[in-house]
């Protein structure tokens, strides 16, 4: 994904959000993007109940974010992400991430996710296959962004753009490949 414009916005507003207790990261911004996207693609906001052999489409949108800790990955959940603005999401993600690293995250704060994000870009990851966090049916993997030459018709040439590798994994029992591409 071309995130050149998004990165400009992130840099422009990062200090304002930091002053209010948040950190405007790519992950925080993508929580907001996903909250909007799953409204358009409700099959990504579902779970598969194997006991009743039913697909359950959620009416709420809660996004889990994988956090690297000394005990491995923990996935705190930002509840009702679709109802929060970017400042609220950035602050909540900062708070939950810090609680996870400080071993103060409760079990309740790690339950109820509908969709997860795993970001390995900070560690230098360039590509990976994220594993779906059951009972969720999809996860978005984020790798390290880098500047790449991209051809643009309007300039009739290559221009530098900040490109973000994304890896979407999903349960084919609920989501088919065409919907995955559209998402």
N, C-alpha and C positions, 0 to 999 in steps of 0.2 A: 504494500500500500504506500502511496506517495503521501508522506506526512510533513512535507516541507511547510505548508501553511499552518498545520497544527502545531509544529514546533515553534514557529514564530509567535503564535498566540500563547503557547506555554511559557516561553521566555518573557513575553510582555507582561503577563499577569502573575508569574511565579512569586515575585516578592510580595505582592498584595496578599496573595493567599497564604504565604508563609507567615505574614504578620498576623493573620487570623487563625493560626494554628494548624494549617494544612501544608501539604507539599504537592504542588501541581506536577505530578509525574505523568508519563505516557500511560502508565497503568490506570491511574485515576481517571484520566480522560477517556480511556477505552471502556471503563466501567459504565460511563455515561452513554457512550456509543452503543454498547451492547444492550443497555436497558432500553434504548430506542429500537434497536434492531429486532429484539425478540418480540416486541409488540407486532411487528410486521410479519414475523415468522414464528407463530406461536408453537409450532412443533419443537422448536429449540428450547421452549420454556415448559418442558414436560418431563415426566418420569414414567418408567415402565414398571408396573406392578406385576411381578411374575406370579404371585400367589393367585391373583384374580384374573390374570392374563388381560389386563387393561392398560391403556395409555391414559395417564392423568395429566391434563393440561392445566397448569397453575394459573390462578387469577392474580397472583402477586409476582413481582420480579425481584429476586434476591440473588446477588452475584457473589460467588466465592472467589477469593484471591489467594493464590498460593504464596506463602511467605517462607523464605529460607531461614531456618533456625538451627541452633546447635543440636537439636534433636531430630532434624529432618524437616520436611515440608509440613506446615500446618496450613489449613485453609479456613481462615475466618470469613464470615459471610456479612456482606453489606445488605441489610434488609430493605426492601421497598426502594431499590436503587432508582427506579423510574420516577419517584416522587421527589428526589433530592436534586439540588443544583450542584454544579461542579465544585463550589466551595465546600458544601456539606460533604460531598463524596470524598474530596481530597483530605479533609480533616478526619473523617471517620476512618478512611483507609490508613492514614498515618497512625491514628490511635490504636486501631486493631493490630497493625503490623508491630508496633512497639510492644503491645501486650503479649503478642505471640513470642517475640524474641525474649521478653522478660519472664516467660513461663507463667503469665497471669491470665491467659485466655481461658475462658470457661468452655465447657462442652457445648452449652447452648449457643455460644457465639460461633461455633463451627458447624451448626446444623441448619437445615432449611434452605440451602442454596438451590438455585434452579439452573445455573450455568456458571462455569468457572473460568478463570484466567490464570495462566502460568507464564511468568515473564522471566526468561533466562538471559535477556539482553544485558542486564547489569553484570552478569558473570562472563560475558563475551560470547554467549551462545549464538550460532549463526543459523541453525535449523535443528528441529527436533520433532518428535511425535509425542504430543501430550496424551496422557491416558485419562479417559473419561472418569470422573469422580462419581461413582454410583451413589444414589439412584438417579443422578442427573443423566442427561443424554448427550451433552456436548461440552467441549472445552476449547478455548482459544489459546494457542501457544504463541508467545511473542518472543522474537529473537532480537539481536542487536541491530539497530538501524545504522545505515551507512549511506554516504553520498555516492550516487551512481550516475553515470551519464544516461539520460533518457531522451529519446527522440521526440520532438514536438513539432507537429505540422506547421503551427502558426509562426514558429521561428525558423522553420526549414532546417533544423539542425539539432544537435544534442545540447542539452542544458543539464547542469548539476541539480539533482533532486535528492532529498533525503527519503530513502526507501526503507520500509519496515517489513521484514519477512514475517508472515503470519502462517500459522499451522492450525487448521481447524480439524478436530477429531470429533466424530459423532457416532452414535449407535444406529446402525442401519436397520434395526428392527423398528425404529421410530422415524428416522429421517433418511430420505433417499438422496442419492448423489446429486441429482439435479437441484434439489432444495439446498444442499450444502453449497453448491457453486453459487446459487442466487444469494444466499446469505452472505 
